[in-house]
Amino acid sequence: MVPRSFSERSMGLTVESAFDPRPSGELPSPLVSRPGARLFRVGPMDWLVYEDSRSYVGSSLIFESERIARRVRTYPDNWRDLTDEQLAALSLSR
């Protein structure tokens, strides 16, 4: 696979993604794997996204990085199939 990088404007922000040289499935510390979770990278920041159905208000997607956590309550059923850029844009929605 040839390393590639690209950027996309989304909601006034530039979202950058690049080829990740780590072996597939290798998670950065301190992010901890969760069942059904997906790891993605936006610029230099790694994100872990997973579905949380324990909330009393219904299911939501949780986006975690080393310093930020976001909860999104409205998301598509096929969220695991979204590109890194689409997930980054989704993480900014409510």
Secondary structure, DSSP 8 states (H G I E B T S, - for coil): ----EEEEEETTEEEEEE---S-TT---SS----TT-EEEEETTEEEEEEEE--STT--EEEEE-SS-EEEESS--TTGGGS-HHHHHHHHT--
